[in-house]
Amino acid sequence: MRKNNVFYLGLILILLVFLVRLFQVQILNDDYAARAERNATAAEKLYAPRGYIYDRNGKLMVGNSPAYDLMVSPYLIEELDTFALSNLLGLEDAEIKERLLAAKRYSHFRSSMFMKMLSKKEYTKINSELKRFAGFHVQKRILRYYPKKGGANVVGFIGEVNTDYIRSYPEYSMGDLVGKSGIDKSYEQALKGTQGKRFYTVDHRNRKLGNWKDGAFDELPTPGVDLVSSIDLDLQLYGEKLMHGKRGSIVAIEPESGEILAMITSPNYDPNDLVGRIRSQNYTALYYDSINKPLFDRGILAEYPPGSPFKLIGALVGLQEGVITPRTTMTCYDGFHYDELHVTCHCKGGSLDLKKAISESCNNYFCSVYQRTVDKGGNSREGLERWSEHVKSFGLGKFLGNDLPTGRRGNIPDTAYYDRFLGYKGWKGVTSVSNGIGQGELVATPIQMANMVAAIANRGYFHTPHIIKRIGDERSIDSNFNVRRHTTVDSIHFPVVVDGMFEVFEYGTARGARIPHITQCGKTGTAQNPHGQDHSIFVSFAPKDNPKIALAVIIENGYWGSRWAAPIASLMTEKYLTDTITRPTLELRMIEGNLHDEYKAQHKAIYGEDSTYIPNF
């Protein structure tokens, strides 16, 4: 009897628990009812505003502006005046019919895109008239807006996702916009925000009957996070002005932090050209411009022989390896000679110590330093391997690991490279002696060269270059950007090289770009170019002590370093450090000067005529 009582008591308890849970589910909690009802609902996407992008001084670089998608629901259309609609929308009558047919194929009852990304002006024009056309309605979305025409390569642009992207990132759907280049691509996750949803009750034909549950389950969009970039917008725009009529790049870095102050590529484009319905047409034109390549960011993608600025690295490696001292002198007789090999030189000749060899850019001196470094100890293979590792410690010949969406590693050859390249292993330092003057098999990107000179400015270390200063109000940047990357050259070897760079402005090849009230340190370069006139190259930093800016300037086919690159670098330096220009004549010459005649001749040599060359940059 007692066992039966226990059994029935347990059964009653289980029944009570079940009834309580049933009461909670059906009476107190309407989640399950909502899920059932949701089967008779339709969701409308609410686009999240993307985060804004500001420069380091709080100036807006990228904002948002409203745009409007014209949607159509074919089941609501009874009689359509296609002639009136074509006049209103600026479309041909046949195109109206074709788009409507495509919408019907998609779904007779569901809304679909009829005309996308109408501007605010276009929307205002059609909005009051749209009520005459049953079945058409407007859905708001957010597009990018660029207050200034510059910095397109830096901020990037956005575009619609495709099926391959959605397959990799299923949180996106067709019609969504995503960063395609620049900061908008690198920081997509922070900028994109979270889309919302608005639910409607629909009938069996998917026709909207009203807001579902009075909007109780609607999800508001969450805006993306604002970013503060490291770019100085005024300096960026000034650099683009100086690069008018020239191909090449300027990269400026703050040495103490690795923050990128400016990253100019030329030719470039107006970022507003890649917004809205005109984007596809304009992008196609830019993409197929194989002559000027405006979409090609030369600052991070173009690879050039570093030329004479690389002599600075050769000197530091030679000092570290002990093959020279600051007092080592060599005599130059029209360049470097070894058997039948002759590397010409344009220095003044005679006896030169290290500082003078830097200021006069003596080829004989640095070819000799390279040969001594590689052949040290009689083992050229080990010598070249040590040389290669030293050079790579300055961030050359490898990806820098920055926050830019693309880049190139450049090339710093090692033992394995020359074994493959030459096809034998008995080579010596003189075999690749042109490396000593920044030619040969060496190539580097402008951002690598700017980082290289930043490491010299810091006397032996650098921070990984990066383009974002702050994410949101409190979120810090990647901690890796705060880590000092030390070179393999001891700090005691840098002062003599820095002094030599100072003398480049005081007595040497860049004295024409000297600024009396700013102590600059730099190195001119002329990089040989097999496809035309040589490139004008210059690297510098300032002030000499406690430097605030380090630059690399490359002007394609610009002859020698002191002709274009050095003056432009000094103007950028003065503009950044003092916010003024004391040499207006030099500034005007750099702004108004161009290399179109050189580029036109190069165009004719490649294509056989010059009528298709357009000097539009």
Phi, psi and omega in degrees: 000317181296322180295323179295321179298318179298317181299312182292324177297317177297319180297319179296319179298316179299319181295320179296316177301317180297317180295319178299315180296321179297321178296319179296316184291315189271331185254308186279325186245121182259017179300316183291321177296321180296320179296321179294315180294332184295340175298341179249032179235163173231145182251137174251131181287134174250113186287137178276136174295134176287154179295150177281158176237124180247159173276178185297340181256012177087009179276136184290125176258321181221125175237197179235152173221149182288147172222166189222130175262128176274117183255156179226139174241099188304328185293341181270352182272123176254301176232126183242124176275089185294330180294315179294321180292322179294324176293321181292318185266349182074029179247155175290151180302320180294324180291325176301313181294322180294318180291323179293322177296320178297321179295321179293323178296322179294306178190136178285333186252335181274148175286145176216167183291129175253318180208120189259155170056051172289139177286168179300322179295316179294320180296316179299323181295319187263343191300314183291335182268345189294334182296342177289345186243095180298141178098351179252136175211164184252138175242127184279144173216176184242130175244169179280152178222134183241107182299328179245150183283347187270174174072023183300320180292336181278306185282331179081197179211167179245158178204171182288145176287155174246180185296324179296320179294318180296325178297323179279330182230083187295350177287348176264158176221168183302137182097343178289151179253145184218151178296130183255338180200170175061205181300323181299332176274313183300323185245036180306315184296325179282323188278332194288333183072190180235125182288150177256182179218144172239126185260139177237147170279134181233158176270188185293348177254015177068024177274136182291134178250347181147175178295137180278128178056032180054032177078012184296332183252008176296147180244115180287144177291148176254119182299153175290168182276137175286146179242145171250115181277166178276352184292137168267105188300319179298318179292320178301311181293325178293318177298321179294326176294318179293332183272005179303129178078014181225149173259140178150207186205152169232129173235126179240134183231143170276112188302319187289344182234339186082005180288134180279118183274326179203145177215092186261135170234143181219131003288157177230197181212166176280119183299335178292344177290344181250040179233137173078202186291339180280351187302311186299314180297314182291321180297319179300317179296318179293319183296320183269007173279084184281355180271306183267337177051060182293339178274354182271110182280097185297333182297330182239350184244331182284135180244124183235152165299129184291343178065207187300332176304336179290341177302331177299318179291319177302319178296315181295319178294319178298320177294316181296321181280352176078017180274346172219166171234171177302338183261000181297127178246150174221153180254131182256122173245081179060035172110193183267132180235134173208110187052240182270354180282134178221115174257111185292162182218146181248015177286178184282351179082182181085198183273130181229136169270184187297313182299317180291326178296325177289312185293330179259357176057056184282118180292321181300317182301311188276337168295318180294318178299317180298314180300316180296321182295313183290319184273006182304131179075006178079005180239096185292330181292315177292323180297316179293324180295318177295316178302314182298317180294320176301312183296317181295337180291347176270008179088010179267150176074016179202161176292139184281342181076032181274187183259025175268148189286350181207177181167175177229153183272345186071198179210123170238108186292152174231190183300313181300323181298312183288332174300317179287316187292319184269334179083008176209167187247002184266025182285162180233180180300322183293339180299323182240033189296339179294343173301330182296339179245022173078022178246220178064230184264008181279134167218149180211155176272159178303321181292328176293321179292322177294320178294322178302313182286334174294322177296323177290319178301324179275002180060042168124009176207162175214160170258141179306124180301138179211159191247358178244133182262324181205143177249114181068199183280327188232335186294129180274167178282176178306127183298338178298334181285347179266358184272133175285128177258105184275140174282170178274003178263128182295148185297336183293344183270351186280325186305318182293324178291318177299319177298319178297321177294325177296320180289341174302320178279325186282317186227350192257215191287348180244021183296337178289346180253014182293142174245115187304324186264008178226129177274107181257150174231130184203183178206123177282160177205148174231106184268123180296140184228113183290349185258008181161203180300149182298159178271143176267122185231145176206138172235147181198166168213161180198154347294174181299317178254139183054057186296144182247343182212137174233137187227151165230129180236127177234121176248110182296133179058032184264019177071250184246165189299323184280352183281313182237309190296315182295313177300320180295318179297319181291326176293319177297319179298311181296319180299317183287318186280331185237350182058030177207165178234123181261001181233071185298329180293316177297318180300313181298320179296321180288323182287316184276337180290148179212169181241028183298323178298319179294315181292325178294319177295320178295320178298317180293323179294328182275315188257354178083357177203165182237010183290336181270359177283126182242112180280067187256028178219000000 
